[in-house]
Amino acid sequence: MIRTTTLMTIVSAGLLAGCNGTSGDDAASTVAAERIFTGGTIHTGLGDTVEAVAVRDGRIVYAGDGAGLAGFEGSDTQTVDLDGATMFPGFTDSHAHLIGIGQRERTLNLEETASIADLQARVLAYAETNSEGVVFGRGWIETHWPEARFPSAADLDAVVSDRPVILIRADGHALVANSAAIEAAGVTDATPDPEGGAILRDEDGRATGMIIDTAMAPFRALLGEPSEAERVEIYAAAARVMASYGWTGVHDMSVPYGDVTILERLADEGRLPLRVHVSANPGDYEDVAANAPRRHESGRVTARAVKLYADGALGSRGAALINPYSDDPANRGLMLMQADAAGAMMDDALRDGVQLAIHAIGDLGNRSVLDWVEAAYARVPVEERAIAQPRWRIEHTQVVSPTDLPRIAELGLIASMQPSHAIGDLHFAPARLGLQRLSGAYAWQDIMDSGAVIAGGSDAPVERGEARIEFYAATVRRDLDGFADPQTWHLEQALSREDALRLFTVNAAHAAFREDELGVIAPGMLADFSVFDMDLMTADDLDLRHARPVMTVIGGEIVWQAE
């Protein structure tokens, strides 16, 4: 158990100021650290370990050996005994969806659904205890089901037929609906596929109930939007969950810009145990541009980015591929954005200082983004830009043609990648892509070797969202049972422990323009720490699966602690 006690010495303001990089000669009063962390292994993120860290006013004032603590102990100083646990710079999830995480906690959670029969049983049980309104759930993924197919409207009708049922796939790019929902959404067998979407049909042309990407819009409309009061509680629940998973920060994707005010309100109320870097929806571009960079006085909420979508997702065969899917030769996926629209927004963003985070999963989706960015850079030279190096990001960067891979670094783009996708997708990606394309899939080491910055995230609620799973996936590249086929799954793309740590600390800070105050444990930096029950840098590969967070600290404040 991690313990806290009080220490009994006074430190001069000169010593404290000196540790912040300024001279102590001008100090006018005596001060002491508010909190000291010691009693465990402390990785600074700078390649070394220290015995103790002292914190005052939310920032680190000392990081070093135990002997150096004497000058920072005061009568009101609290010491936190790590009791053998291991502390790191605060882990940041560089790609997640807080609203989805919160909804997962408050609606029908379909994670770990084992089959269509299991899906049916869960839907029926939920419907019996929630007797009104649409039955809404999220989190199913069919790639490991014994039925080896997508679920259908008929599957859902068999258990609930008297009201709409809408179940969103884990990736958020597909859903299955029952017949009542299809009718309520105004979709018929004759409804044409919208641009960037698909209504899957059987051999006779009848809608099966599977709806892909932009075709999901009328079904989302049926669900409606949570009220503001509900959104407050959804975000609060999501923040609590992510802090308990070991994260001190989240880059929150696809956020309605109005929700920034909700996040700021939670920060004011002391109910936001995370630092949140917001990427808003494209329709909110003007608001983002008018206020960027928007930063709440607490330092816990920033908003300066817009999230775009180039293509769909691999699991639902919506990721755009240069050549057809190996397991669906008539399908090359879906482009959700075209060059003209992308170019116009990119030109504006360069001049307005807006960061762009662009979803691209398939090799065609990634190539298109690289082409669009290269063209925008040519149209808007550095001297016309609000920020010379805008730190635009490709979200997922999942399947990249080897010939395109060096362009990520050449264009100064950040590869925002989610390691857990590789350990989940390894069960179906070989069939989707074929063995040849796997050489450019989830290619973390090659991308890093090219000189590009990789920011690591989870894409929760698409994935579970736990920090320890992402670290394990990045360094071991095997599923949670320890399986991967070494002949096909390119285990050479796994990262070293040191490089993996950078994904979630200093690289994540860089991706949010905050590397001057986040990402390492050193004097002057913000005191954000993630504490685990084992040393992630030295534990055996498979033991990493069992690591657990025990404490999350933001600005020196313990915002979550394991019982």
TAMONOR-V799235 format. One record per residue. N is the residue number from 1. NEAR is the number of other C-alpha atoms within 8 Angstrom. D_CENTER is the distance of its C-alpha to the mean C-alpha in Angstrom with 2 decimals. Layout:
n: {N & N}
near: {NEAR & NEAR}
d_center: {D_CENTER & D_CENTER}
//
This chain:
n: {1 & 2 & 3 & 4 & 5 & 6 & 7 & 8 & 9 & 10 & 11 & 12 & 13 & 14 & 15 & 16 & 17 & 18 & 19 & 20 & 21 & 22 & 23 & 24 & 25 & 26 & 27 & 28 & 29 & 30 & 31 & 32 & 33 & 34 & 35 & 36 & 37 & 38 & 39 & 40 & 41 & 42 & 43 & 44 & 45 & 46 & 47 & 48 & 49 & 50 & 51 & 52 & 53 & 54 & 55 & 56 & 57 & 58 & 59 & 60 & 61 & 62 & 63 & 64 & 65 & 66 & 67 & 68 & 69 & 70 & 71 & 72 & 73 & 74 & 75 & 76 & 77 & 78 & 79 & 80 & 81 & 82 & 83 & 84 & 85 & 86 & 87 & 88 & 89 & 90 & 91 & 92 & 93 & 94 & 95 & 96 & 97 & 98 & 99 & 100 & 101 & 102 & 103 & 104 & 105 & 106 & 107 & 108 & 109 & 110 & 111 & 112 & 113 & 114 & 115 & 116 & 117 & 118 & 119 & 120 & 121 & 122 & 123 & 124 & 125 & 126 & 127 & 128 & 129 & 130 & 131 & 132 & 133 & 134 & 135 & 136 & 137 & 138 & 139 & 140 & 141 & 142 & 143 & 144 & 145 & 146 & 147 & 148 & 149 & 150 & 151 & 152 & 153 & 154 & 155 & 156 & 157 & 158 & 159 & 160 & 161 & 162 & 163 & 164 & 165 & 166 & 167 & 168 & 169 & 170 & 171 & 172 & 173 & 174 & 175 & 176 & 177 & 178 & 179 & 180 & 181 & 182 & 183 & 184 & 185 & 186 & 187 & 188 & 189 & 190 & 191 & 192 & 193 & 194 & 195 & 196 & 197 & 198 & 199 & 200 & 201 & 202 & 203 & 204 & 205 & 206 & 207 & 208 & 209 & 210 & 211 & 212 & 213 & 214 & 215 & 216 & 217 & 218 & 219 & 220 & 221 & 222 & 223 & 224 & 225 & 226 & 227 & 228 & 229 & 230 & 231 & 232 & 233 & 234 & 235 & 236 & 237 & 238 & 239 & 240 & 241 & 242 & 243 & 244 & 245 & 246 & 247 & 248 & 249 & 250 & 251 & 252 & 253 & 254 & 255 & 256 & 257 & 258 & 259 & 260 & 261 & 262 & 263 & 264 & 265 & 266 & 267 & 268 & 269 & 270 & 271 & 272 & 273 & 274 & 275 & 276 & 277 & 278 & 279 & 280 & 281 & 282 & 283 & 284 & 285 & 286 & 287 & 288 & 289 & 290 & 291 & 292 & 293 & 294 & 295 & 296 & 297 & 298 & 299 & 300 & 301 & 302 & 303 & 304 & 305 & 306 & 307 & 308 & 309 & 310 & 311 & 312 & 313 & 314 & 315 & 316 & 317 & 318 & 319 & 320 & 321 & 322 & 323 & 324 & 325 & 326 & 327 & 328 & 329 & 330 & 331 & 332 & 333 & 334 & 335 & 336 & 337 & 338 & 339 & 340 & 341 & 342 & 343 & 344 & 345 & 346 & 347 & 348 & 349 & 350 & 351 & 352 & 353 & 354 & 355 & 356 & 357 & 358 & 359 & 360 & 361 & 362 & 363 & 364 & 365 & 366 & 367 & 368 & 369 & 370 & 371 & 372 & 373 & 374 & 375 & 376 & 377 & 378 & 379 & 380 & 381 & 382 & 383 & 384 & 385 & 386 & 387 & 388 & 389 & 390 & 391 & 392 & 393 & 394 & 395 & 396 & 397 & 398 & 399 & 400 & 401 & 402 & 403 & 404 & 405 & 406 & 407 & 408 & 409 & 410 & 411 & 412 & 413 & 414 & 415 & 416 & 417 & 418 & 419 & 420 & 421 & 422 & 423 & 424 & 425 & 426 & 427 & 428 & 429 & 430 & 431 & 432 & 433 & 434 & 435 & 436 & 437 & 438 & 439 & 440 & 441 & 442 & 443 & 444 & 445 & 446 & 447 & 448 & 449 & 450 & 451 & 452 & 453 & 454 & 455 & 456 & 457 & 458 & 459 & 460 & 461 & 462 & 463 & 464 & 465 & 466 & 467 & 468 & 469 & 470 & 471 & 472 & 473 & 474 & 475 & 476 & 477 & 478 & 479 & 480 & 481 & 482 & 483 & 484 & 485 & 486 & 487 & 488 & 489 & 490 & 491 & 492 & 493 & 494 & 495 & 496 & 497 & 498 & 499 & 500 & 501 & 502 & 503 & 504 & 505 & 506 & 507 & 508 & 509 & 510 & 511 & 512 & 513 & 514 & 515 & 516 & 517 & 518 & 519 & 520 & 521 & 522 & 523 & 524 & 525 & 526 & 527 & 528 & 529 & 530 & 531 & 532 & 533 & 534 & 535 & 536 & 537 & 538 & 539 & 540 & 541 & 542 & 543 & 544 & 545 & 546 & 547 & 548 & 549 & 550 & 551 & 552 & 553 & 554 & 555 & 556 & 557 & 558 & 559 & 560 & 561 & 562 & 563}
near: {4 & 7 & 8 & 8 & 7 & 9 & 11 & 9 & 10 & 12 & 14 & 12 & 13 & 12 & 10 & 14 & 13 & 10 & 11 & 9 & 8 & 7 & 8 & 11 & 5 & 6 & 10 & 5 & 6 & 10 & 10 & 15 & 13 & 11 & 12 & 13 & 11 & 12 & 12 & 12 & 12 & 11 & 14 & 13 & 14 & 7 & 7 & 7 & 8 & 12 & 13 & 15 & 13 & 15 & 15 & 12 & 7 & 11 & 13 & 16 & 16 & 12 & 13 & 9 & 9 & 8 & 5 & 7 & 11 & 8 & 11 & 12 & 14 & 13 & 9 & 8 & 14 & 11 & 12 & 13 & 11 & 13 & 9 & 8 & 14 & 14 & 12 & 13 & 15 & 17 & 15 & 15 & 15 & 15 & 17 & 15 & 13 & 12 & 10 & 9 & 11 & 14 & 10 & 13 & 9 & 7 & 8 & 11 & 9 & 11 & 9 & 6 & 10 & 8 & 11 & 11 & 6 & 9 & 12 & 11 & 9 & 9 & 13 & 10 & 8 & 10 & 10 & 7 & 6 & 7 & 6 & 4 & 6 & 9 & 14 & 11 & 12 & 13 & 15 & 13 & 9 & 10 & 9 & 9 & 10 & 5 & 6 & 8 & 7 & 6 & 9 & 12 & 13 & 10 & 11 & 14 & 10 & 7 & 10 & 12 & 11 & 5 & 10 & 15 & 13 & 14 & 12 & 14 & 13 & 13 & 11 & 8 & 13 & 13 & 14 & 14 & 17 & 18 & 12 & 12 & 13 & 14 & 9 & 9 & 9 & 7 & 9 & 8 & 8 & 5 & 6 & 5 & 8 & 8 & 6 & 12 & 14 & 11 & 13 & 10 & 10 & 8 & 5 & 5 & 7 & 8 & 11 & 11 & 15 & 15 & 14 & 15 & 12 & 11 & 13 & 12 & 7 & 9 & 11 & 8 & 8 & 8 & 8 & 6 & 5 & 7 & 6 & 6 & 7 & 8 & 11 & 11 & 8 & 12 & 12 & 12 & 10 & 14 & 13 & 11 & 8 & 13 & 14 & 13 & 11 & 17 & 16 & 18 & 12 & 14 & 14 & 14 & 12 & 10 & 12 & 9 & 11 & 6 & 8 & 12 & 8 & 10 & 12 & 11 & 8 & 12 & 12 & 8 & 7 & 7 & 8 & 13 & 12 & 13 & 11 & 11 & 13 & 14 & 16 & 16 & 13 & 8 & 5 & 11 & 10 & 7 & 8 & 16 & 12 & 6 & 8 & 11 & 8 & 8 & 9 & 9 & 5 & 7 & 8 & 13 & 15 & 12 & 14 & 15 & 13 & 16 & 14 & 10 & 10 & 15 & 18 & 18 & 12 & 11 & 10 & 10 & 12 & 15 & 17 & 15 & 12 & 8 & 5 & 11 & 14 & 9 & 7 & 8 & 8 & 6 & 8 & 14 & 13 & 11 & 12 & 12 & 10 & 8 & 8 & 6 & 8 & 10 & 12 & 8 & 8 & 11 & 11 & 8 & 12 & 14 & 12 & 9 & 12 & 14 & 12 & 14 & 13 & 13 & 13 & 17 & 17 & 17 & 13 & 10 & 15 & 15 & 11 & 10 & 12 & 11 & 8 & 11 & 11 & 9 & 9 & 11 & 9 & 7 & 7 & 11 & 8 & 8 & 5 & 8 & 12 & 8 & 9 & 7 & 5 & 9 & 10 & 11 & 13 & 15 & 13 & 11 & 15 & 12 & 14 & 14 & 10 & 8 & 5 & 9 & 11 & 10 & 8 & 14 & 12 & 7 & 9 & 10 & 13 & 15 & 14 & 15 & 14 & 13 & 15 & 12 & 9 & 11 & 13 & 8 & 9 & 11 & 9 & 9 & 12 & 11 & 8 & 12 & 12 & 10 & 8 & 6 & 10 & 14 & 9 & 11 & 9 & 10 & 11 & 10 & 10 & 8 & 13 & 10 & 7 & 9 & 7 & 13 & 10 & 13 & 15 & 17 & 15 & 20 & 11 & 13 & 14 & 10 & 11 & 7 & 13 & 10 & 12 & 13 & 11 & 15 & 12 & 12 & 14 & 12 & 12 & 11 & 14 & 10 & 11 & 7 & 5 & 7 & 7 & 9 & 6 & 7 & 5 & 8 & 9 & 9 & 8 & 5 & 11 & 11 & 11 & 7 & 9 & 8 & 8 & 12 & 10 & 13 & 12 & 15 & 16 & 13 & 15 & 16 & 13 & 9 & 12 & 9 & 7 & 9 & 11 & 6 & 8 & 14 & 15 & 12 & 14 & 10 & 12 & 11 & 12 & 12 & 13 & 13 & 13 & 16 & 13 & 15 & 11 & 9 & 10 & 9 & 6 & 5 & 9 & 6 & 9 & 8 & 8 & 13 & 10 & 6 & 11 & 8 & 14 & 11 & 14 & 19 & 15 & 16 & 10 & 14 & 7 & 9 & 10 & 11 & 9 & 7 & 2}
d_center: {29.42 & 28.23 & 31.14 & 31.90 & 35.34 & 37.04 & 38.48 & 41.73 & 42.09 & 42.00 & 40.46 & 41.72 & 39.69 & 40.72 & 38.84 & 35.68 & 35.92 & 36.62 & 33.34 & 31.58 & 33.34 & 36.30 & 39.87 & 41.02 & 44.47 & 43.58 & 42.23 & 44.15 & 43.11 & 41.98 & 38.44 & 36.59 & 33.05 & 31.62 & 29.80 & 30.07 & 27.85 & 29.80 & 30.91 & 28.18 & 26.68 & 24.72 & 22.82 & 22.72 & 20.39 & 23.53 & 24.93 & 26.99 & 27.21 & 29.02 & 30.82 & 30.00 & 27.95 & 29.49 & 27.82 & 29.42 & 28.29 & 24.63 & 25.03 & 26.08 & 29.82 & 30.55 & 29.02 & 31.70 & 34.25 & 35.67 & 38.92 & 37.37 & 36.26 & 39.77 & 39.48 & 36.45 & 37.77 & 39.15 & 40.69 & 37.60 & 35.08 & 32.97 & 32.13 & 29.27 & 30.39 & 27.46 & 29.95 & 28.90 & 25.11 & 22.99 & 21.20 & 18.67 & 17.29 & 14.47 & 11.21 & 8.27 & 4.57 & 4.47 & 2.23 & 3.00 & 6.78 & 8.98 & 12.09 & 11.41 & 10.63 & 13.81 & 15.72 & 15.08 & 16.86 & 19.63 & 20.48 & 21.36 & 18.70 & 19.33 & 17.19 & 19.55 & 22.13 & 24.64 & 26.78 & 28.07 & 30.56 & 27.91 & 26.08 & 29.46 & 30.20 & 27.02 & 27.63 & 31.25 & 30.65 & 28.21 & 30.66 & 33.53 & 31.99 & 30.51 & 33.55 & 32.72 & 30.51 & 28.04 & 26.60 & 22.87 & 20.34 & 17.09 & 15.69 & 18.57 & 18.59 & 22.07 & 21.93 & 23.50 & 25.84 & 29.56 & 30.38 & 28.44 & 27.83 & 25.84 & 27.02 & 29.41 & 30.97 & 33.95 & 31.93 & 30.74 & 34.19 & 35.71 & 34.14 & 33.56 & 35.57 & 36.69 & 33.50 & 30.32 & 27.61 & 24.24 & 21.64 & 18.35 & 17.14 & 13.88 & 12.47 & 13.61 & 15.98 & 19.04 & 21.02 & 24.35 & 26.92 & 30.36 & 33.53 & 33.68 & 30.29 & 31.28 & 34.51 & 33.02 & 30.61 & 33.69 & 32.75 & 35.68 & 36.46 & 37.64 & 34.55 & 33.50 & 30.02 & 28.35 & 27.16 & 23.73 & 24.11 & 26.29 & 28.26 & 28.97 & 32.68 & 35.07 & 38.07 & 40.11 & 37.67 & 36.57 & 33.02 & 31.45 & 28.92 & 25.92 & 24.36 & 21.94 & 19.76 & 21.97 & 24.62 & 22.48 & 23.33 & 26.53 & 24.97 & 22.19 & 25.16 & 26.85 & 24.11 & 24.45 & 22.26 & 22.07 & 24.43 & 23.43 & 24.44 & 22.32 & 19.24 & 19.89 & 19.96 & 16.90 & 14.79 & 16.77 & 16.21 & 12.41 & 12.64 & 15.18 & 13.31 & 10.28 & 13.07 & 14.95 & 12.34 & 12.86 & 10.27 & 12.13 & 9.58 & 6.45 & 6.09 & 6.93 & 7.72 & 11.23 & 12.79 & 16.59 & 17.97 & 20.28 & 17.57 & 17.21 & 20.59 & 19.48 & 16.81 & 19.62 & 22.01 & 20.00 & 19.90 & 23.66 & 24.25 & 22.51 & 20.09 & 16.75 & 15.98 & 12.92 & 12.71 & 10.84 & 10.62 & 11.22 & 11.32 & 14.16 & 15.78 & 18.48 & 21.25 & 20.50 & 20.98 & 24.29 & 23.09 & 20.28 & 22.90 & 25.49 & 23.53 & 21.25 & 20.36 & 20.31 & 19.82 & 20.82 & 23.54 & 21.64 & 19.10 & 16.33 & 15.56 & 15.54 & 15.61 & 16.60 & 14.51 & 14.84 & 12.72 & 15.12 & 15.43 & 17.74 & 17.90 & 16.89 & 15.48 & 17.31 & 17.90 & 19.74 & 21.39 & 20.13 & 18.66 & 21.45 & 23.50 & 26.42 & 28.49 & 28.49 & 26.56 & 28.53 & 28.64 & 29.31 & 31.58 & 32.01 & 28.35 & 26.37 & 23.42 & 22.71 & 22.22 & 20.81 & 21.88 & 25.06 & 26.18 & 28.22 & 25.62 & 22.98 & 25.66 & 26.82 & 23.45 & 22.81 & 26.29 & 25.81 & 22.49 & 24.22 & 27.07 & 25.14 & 22.62 & 19.60 & 16.45 & 15.35 & 12.01 & 13.45 & 12.20 & 14.51 & 14.78 & 18.56 & 20.91 & 22.62 & 19.51 & 18.59 & 22.30 & 22.62 & 19.90 & 21.63 & 24.94 & 23.97 & 22.66 & 25.76 & 28.00 & 26.53 & 26.97 & 30.54 & 31.25 & 29.93 & 31.12 & 29.81 & 32.58 & 31.53 & 27.89 & 26.69 & 24.52 & 25.91 & 22.65 & 20.06 & 16.98 & 15.81 & 12.80 & 12.69 & 9.43 & 9.78 & 13.29 & 14.07 & 17.87 & 19.83 & 23.60 & 24.85 & 26.96 & 24.02 & 21.91 & 23.81 & 23.34 & 19.71 & 21.12 & 24.31 & 22.65 & 20.56 & 17.27 & 13.99 & 12.49 & 8.68 & 8.47 & 7.10 & 10.26 & 10.52 & 11.26 & 14.32 & 15.64 & 15.44 & 16.69 & 19.48 & 21.59 & 21.85 & 20.75 & 24.21 & 25.96 & 23.85 & 24.09 & 27.16 & 27.52 & 28.13 & 24.83 & 22.93 & 23.97 & 21.43 & 18.59 & 15.60 & 17.94 & 16.13 & 19.48 & 21.23 & 18.69 & 18.81 & 22.59 & 22.89 & 21.89 & 18.51 & 15.73 & 12.62 & 9.42 & 7.40 & 3.92 & 4.22 & 4.11 & 6.00 & 8.81 & 9.36 & 9.17 & 10.36 & 7.51 & 10.10 & 10.07 & 13.38 & 12.49 & 10.03 & 12.88 & 15.45 & 14.11 & 14.00 & 17.48 & 19.24 & 17.92 & 19.62 & 18.80 & 19.11 & 22.82 & 23.12 & 23.92 & 23.50 & 26.34 & 27.17 & 29.26 & 26.53 & 23.06 & 23.45 & 22.82 & 23.77 & 20.29 & 19.01 & 18.42 & 20.53 & 19.41 & 19.84 & 17.73 & 14.88 & 15.13 & 14.97 & 11.61 & 10.08 & 12.95 & 15.18 & 13.29 & 10.27 & 13.19 & 14.89 & 12.19 & 12.67 & 16.45 & 16.72 & 17.89 & 21.26 & 20.22 & 17.08 & 16.21 & 19.60 & 22.20 & 25.20 & 27.65 & 26.62 & 22.86 & 21.01 & 21.34 & 17.80 & 17.90 & 16.25 & 19.16 & 19.44 & 22.59 & 22.96 & 22.75 & 19.81 & 21.77 & 24.90 & 24.34 & 25.36 & 22.81 & 23.05 & 23.27 & 19.67 & 18.89 & 20.76 & 19.36 & 18.64 & 17.45 & 20.56 & 19.79 & 17.25 & 18.93 & 18.24 & 21.12 & 23.28 & 22.92 & 22.12 & 19.72 & 19.35 & 21.65 & 22.32 & 25.69}
//
